[in-house]
């Protein structure tokens, strides 16, 4: 019998590794519940119409019966690639049985058919937190997330971690104030800053999105602003640009950073390079 070979991107743990994983997950559950989040579990499978509305069809694992009567028929279902999209469907389906604002945590596996690499698997656990409300959601929850993430990272047996926080309204409002026509495309390009560097991002902004060299430089300068307090807002306002969305985003991020003042220095950082790529991110974002 041939020796079994590993499947790339689908990890299997030895007992010592699994014990460590369970300790990490137990730490997460304990902190989530101390902050009042309730556990839920959603199904692993969603209709492709739901998944494709927010995902890339290249990363989806579709399901097909091996002995389907019509093998040529298109697949109708796929494995979820994250927990946010299924959660949106879950809330819509069970909204009559939920109390709002609804605070949930969810720890489940997800699957992405992307190229496996170190630290990035095709099958992996995700640990999600959400607060959802039928009306306007108080900004205090955004600050609560930053505080909770910082406390969880400090409780894990790992080196110090910095929670980087931004607000997408700042980026979108800044680009609109510059007169950029494709603010979403500009945001996705600047989000590559940490991967390809400022020179490559500048070239993309000019060659693919039509920005002038001056405006591309301003976008890069914005993405390089970082502060451990609310002083980032003064640096942004120093550009002399104004837009209602930009002003709103600055106020919101100032509120979050001020609410984290009592945490250990450097554990939460305002970082205006953080963008997050998916369209359902609209306000405060974290890494």
Backbone torsions as a table, in degrees:
resi	resn	phi	psi	omega
1	UNK	NA	131.8	-179.6
2	UNK	-67.2	146.5	179.7
3	UNK	-68.5	130.8	178.5
4	UNK	-61.4	143.9	178.7
5	UNK	-113.2	147.1	178.6
6	UNK	-64.8	153.3	171.9
7	UNK	-96.9	124.1	-176.8
8	UNK	-58.8	124.9	176.4
9	UNK	89.1	-1.0	178.9
10	UNK	-119.5	89.0	-171.8
11	UNK	-73.9	150.9	171.0
12	UNK	-130.6	133.3	-172.7
13	UNK	-104.0	144.6	167.5
14	UNK	-77.1	163.8	-174.7
15	UNK	-52.9	-43.1	-178.8
16	UNK	-62.7	-38.0	178.5
17	UNK	-69.5	-39.9	-179.4
18	UNK	-66.1	-37.3	177.4
19	UNK	-62.0	-43.3	178.3
20	UNK	-62.8	-42.8	178.5
21	UNK	-59.9	-43.3	179.6
22	UNK	-63.9	-37.3	177.5
23	UNK	-62.4	-41.0	178.0
24	UNK	-64.1	-46.7	-178.7
25	UNK	-65.3	-36.7	177.1
26	UNK	-64.0	-38.5	176.9
27	UNK	-62.5	-42.3	178.6
28	UNK	-61.9	-49.7	-178.5
29	UNK	-58.3	-43.7	-177.6
30	UNK	-60.6	-45.8	-178.9
31	UNK	-71.1	-39.6	178.7
32	UNK	-58.0	-44.9	-176.1
33	UNK	-73.8	-31.0	174.6
34	UNK	-62.5	-29.0	178.6
35	UNK	-91.8	8.9	172.8
36	UNK	86.4	16.6	177.9
37	UNK	-88.0	137.7	-178.9
38	UNK	-101.3	142.9	-178.5
39	UNK	-80.8	144.7	169.5
40	UNK	-138.0	167.6	173.3
41	UNK	-139.8	130.6	177.1
42	UNK	-107.7	164.4	179.2
43	UNK	-66.0	155.4	-179.8
44	UNK	-79.0	-19.1	-172.4
45	UNK	-111.7	136.8	175.5
46	UNK	-132.3	154.3	172.7
47	UNK	-59.4	144.7	179.5
48	UNK	-61.1	-30.0	178.9
49	UNK	-61.6	-33.3	177.7
50	UNK	-75.2	-46.9	-175.9
51	UNK	-67.7	-40.8	-176.4
52	UNK	-71.4	-18.8	179.1
53	UNK	-66.6	-25.8	-176.8
54	UNK	-127.7	-2.9	-175.0
55	UNK	-121.3	177.0	177.9
56	UNK	-97.6	126.6	-176.8
57	UNK	-64.5	-16.4	179.5
58	UNK	-75.7	-17.3	-175.9
59	UNK	-103.9	0.3	-175.4
60	UNK	-88.1	139.5	167.4
61	UNK	-96.4	115.5	-179.7
62	UNK	-92.0	157.0	-179.7
63	UNK	-107.2	134.9	178.0
64	UNK	-143.0	134.4	177.4
65	UNK	-69.4	133.8	-178.5
66	UNK	-61.0	-36.2	-177.4
67	UNK	-112.1	41.3	178.3
68	UNK	-63.2	142.4	-179.9
69	UNK	-63.8	-29.3	179.7
70	UNK	-127.4	87.9	-177.6
71	UNK	-60.3	-22.0	-178.5
72	UNK	-82.7	-10.1	-179.1
73	UNK	-67.1	140.1	179.8
74	UNK	-66.1	145.0	178.1
75	UNK	-66.6	145.5	-178.3
76	UNK	-107.8	-15.9	-173.6
77	UNK	-130.5	157.9	177.5
78	UNK	-147.9	163.4	175.1
79	UNK	-77.8	138.7	-178.4
80	UNK	-67.4	143.4	-178.6
81	UNK	-96.7	-11.4	172.9
82	UNK	-154.5	-176.1	-178.6
83	UNK	-106.1	-9.6	-177.2
84	UNK	-73.1	-46.1	-179.6
85	UNK	-61.7	-48.2	175.7
86	UNK	-61.3	-33.4	-179.4
87	UNK	-65.8	-38.5	177.6
88	UNK	-61.2	-42.3	177.4
89	UNK	-65.7	-40.4	-179.6
90	UNK	-60.6	-45.4	-178.7
91	UNK	-65.1	-41.0	178.4
92	UNK	-63.5	-38.9	-177.1
93	UNK	-72.6	-36.9	-173.6
94	UNK	-112.9	17.7	-172.4
95	UNK	-58.1	-29.8	179.3
96	UNK	-70.9	-13.3	-179.1
97	UNK	-110.1	4.7	-178.2
98	UNK	-109.5	150.7	175.4
99	UNK	-105.5	130.7	-176.9
100	UNK	-106.6	147.1	-3.0
101	UNK	-65.6	136.2	-175.6
102	UNK	-101.3	119.6	179.9
103	UNK	-105.7	116.3	-177.4
104	UNK	-127.0	147.8	165.5
105	UNK	-122.9	153.2	-174.7
106	UNK	-148.4	124.8	176.9
107	UNK	-122.5	105.7	-178.0
108	UNK	-146.9	166.1	175.5
109	UNK	-81.1	149.3	172.8
110	UNK	-131.0	166.3	-176.0
111	UNK	-136.5	131.7	177.2
112	UNK	-133.9	128.2	-178.3
113	UNK	-86.4	48.8	179.2
114	UNK	-103.0	171.9	-178.4
115	UNK	-64.6	124.4	179.7
116	UNK	-73.8	141.5	176.4
117	UNK	-152.8	174.7	-175.4
118	UNK	-57.3	126.9	178.9
119	UNK	76.7	3.7	-178.9
120	UNK	-137.1	103.0	-174.1
121	UNK	-101.9	167.4	174.6
122	UNK	-86.5	-26.9	173.9
123	UNK	-123.3	126.1	-171.9
124	UNK	-159.0	158.7	173.5
125	UNK	-83.3	141.0	167.7
126	UNK	-119.3	143.9	174.9
127	UNK	-120.8	110.0	-173.9
128	UNK	-111.8	145.0	170.8
129	UNK	-124.5	139.3	174.6
130	UNK	-148.0	147.8	165.9
131	UNK	-123.0	126.5	-177.9
132	UNK	-127.7	142.2	-175.2
133	UNK	-140.3	154.0	179.7
134	UNK	-79.9	-24.4	177.5
135	UNK	-112.1	-152.4	179.4
136	UNK	-72.2	134.7	-177.5
137	UNK	-94.6	125.9	-179.4
138	UNK	-59.3	141.7	-178.8
139	UNK	-65.9	-17.0	179.4
140	UNK	-57.4	-29.2	178.7
141	UNK	-66.3	-35.5	177.9
142	UNK	-60.7	-41.7	178.0
143	UNK	-68.9	-36.1	179.2
144	UNK	-61.4	-39.3	178.4
145	UNK	-61.2	-45.5	-179.6
146	UNK	-61.8	-43.1	179.8
147	UNK	-65.1	-44.0	-179.3
148	UNK	-64.6	-43.3	179.1
149	UNK	-60.9	-42.3	179.5
150	UNK	-62.9	-41.2	-179.5
151	UNK	-68.8	-38.6	178.5
152	UNK	-65.1	-46.0	-179.8
153	UNK	-60.8	-37.1	179.4
154	UNK	-70.0	-25.1	-177.9
155	UNK	-85.5	-15.5	-178.2
156	UNK	-84.0	152.4	-179.2
157	UNK	-80.8	63.1	-177.5
158	UNK	-136.3	163.7	175.7
159	UNK	-61.2	165.5	-178.5
160	UNK	-56.0	140.3	-178.7
161	UNK	-122.7	139.1	175.9
162	UNK	-103.3	127.1	173.6
163	UNK	-86.9	113.8	-178.6
164	UNK	-96.6	130.5	-173.0
165	UNK	-124.4	140.6	174.1
166	UNK	-145.9	179.5	176.0
167	UNK	-135.1	122.7	-176.1
168	UNK	-62.2	-25.6	179.4
169	UNK	-63.4	-32.4	178.1
170	UNK	-62.6	-48.4	-177.6
171	UNK	-65.5	-50.1	-177.7
172	UNK	-63.7	-43.5	178.8
173	UNK	-64.1	-37.8	178.1
174	UNK	-63.4	-45.6	-178.9
175	UNK	-65.8	-38.7	178.5
176	UNK	-67.7	-35.6	177.3
177	UNK	-64.9	-29.5	176.0
178	UNK	-75.9	-14.8	-176.4
179	UNK	87.6	18.2	179.6
180	UNK	-70.4	129.3	-176.2
181	UNK	-76.1	-37.4	-178.3
182	UNK	-109.2	78.6	-177.1
183	UNK	-68.9	-33.7	179.3
184	UNK	-66.5	-42.4	178.1
185	UNK	-66.1	-37.6	177.3
186	UNK	-64.0	-41.4	179.4
187	UNK	-62.2	-44.8	179.8
188	UNK	-64.2	-34.4	179.9
189	UNK	-70.9	-45.3	179.9
190	UNK	-65.2	-27.5	178.1
191	UNK	-62.9	-16.0	179.1
192	UNK	-87.5	4.3	-173.9
193	UNK	-55.1	-44.6	-178.3
194	UNK	-72.1	-18.6	-176.8
195	UNK	-92.9	-41.8	-173.2
196	UNK	-115.8	-8.0	175.3
197	UNK	89.4	163.3	-174.2
198	UNK	-65.6	-36.8	-178.1
199	UNK	-64.9	-44.9	179.7
200	UNK	-65.8	-40.4	178.2
201	UNK	-63.4	-41.5	179.0
202	UNK	-60.4	-42.7	179.1
203	UNK	-63.3	-41.8	179.3
204	UNK	-64.4	-42.2	-179.8
205	UNK	-61.0	-38.0	-178.4
206	UNK	-81.2	-45.7	-172.9
207	UNK	-77.7	-39.0	-174.2
208	UNK	-98.1	-28.8	-176.2
209	UNK	-111.6	-3.8	172.7
210	UNK	76.1	19.0	178.2
211	UNK	-75.6	149.6	172.9
212	UNK	-72.1	163.0	179.0
213	UNK	-61.0	-35.3	-179.9
214	UNK	-67.4	-45.7	-179.4
215	UNK	-68.0	-38.0	176.3
216	UNK	-61.1	-38.8	177.6
217	UNK	-64.8	-37.4	178.0
218	UNK	-66.7	-41.5	178.2
219	UNK	-61.9	-40.9	177.9
220	UNK	-67.2	-41.8	179.9
221	UNK	-62.4	-38.3	177.1
222	UNK	-61.5	-44.2	-177.8
223	UNK	-68.7	-11.7	-179.3
224	UNK	-98.7	4.8	179.2
225	UNK	-80.6	129.0	177.6
226	UNK	-142.2	144.7	175.4
227	UNK	-158.3	151.8	179.2
228	UNK	-90.3	4.4	179.1
229	UNK	-143.4	-158.9	-176.9
230	UNK	-88.1	10.8	-177.8
231	UNK	-69.4	-14.7	177.5
232	UNK	-56.3	-33.3	-176.0
233	UNK	-63.0	-38.2	178.1
234	UNK	-64.9	-37.1	179.1
235	UNK	-66.3	-37.9	179.1
236	UNK	-69.7	-43.9	-179.0
237	UNK	-65.9	-22.5	179.0
238	UNK	-66.4	-16.3	175.6
239	UNK	-69.3	-19.2	179.5
240	UNK	77.5	19.2	-179.9
241	UNK	-101.9	150.8	-179.1
242	UNK	-141.2	135.7	174.1
243	UNK	-159.4	140.7	-178.0
244	UNK	-54.4	-39.5	-178.9
245	UNK	-69.1	-38.0	176.5
246	UNK	-62.9	-46.9	-179.9
247	UNK	-62.7	-39.9	179.3
248	UNK	-64.6	-43.4	179.6
249	UNK	-63.8	-39.1	178.1
250	UNK	-63.1	-44.2	179.1
251	UNK	-61.9	-41.3	-178.3
252	UNK	-66.8	-43.3	-179.6
253	UNK	-70.1	-34.2	174.4
254	UNK	-59.9	-42.2	179.4
255	UNK	-61.0	-44.7	-180.0
256	UNK	-63.0	-46.8	-177.3
257	UNK	-67.0	-37.5	178.5
258	UNK	-66.1	-32.5	179.5
259	UNK	-72.5	-12.7	-178.4
260	UNK	-105.1	12.9	-174.1
261	UNK	-64.0	-27.1	-176.4
262	UNK	-86.4	-3.9	178.3
263	UNK	-76.1	160.9	177.7
264	UNK	-53.3	138.9	-175.3
265	UNK	-56.8	131.1	177.1
266	UNK	86.7	-3.5	-178.7
267	UNK	-76.4	-26.9	175.2
268	UNK	-126.3	129.4	-174.8
269	UNK	-130.6	133.0	170.3
270	UNK	-77.4	120.6	-175.8
271	UNK	-133.4	107.3	-173.5
272	UNK	-81.5	10.0	171.9
273	UNK	-90.6	-14.7	-178.2
274	UNK	-75.6	123.0	-177.5
275	UNK	-125.3	-40.1	-172.9
276	UNK	66.9	135.0	-167.1
277	UNK	-87.4	-26.3	-171.9
278	UNK	-80.4	151.0	-172.6
279	UNK	-68.9	-21.1	-176.5
280	UNK	-78.3	-3.3	170.9
281	UNK	-84.0	120.7	-176.9
282	UNK	-127.3	-24.7	-176.9
283	UNK	-122.3	-119.7	-178.6
284	UNK	-67.8	134.2	177.7
285	UNK	-130.5	152.8	-174.9
286	UNK	-133.9	149.9	167.5
287	UNK	-141.1	NA	NA
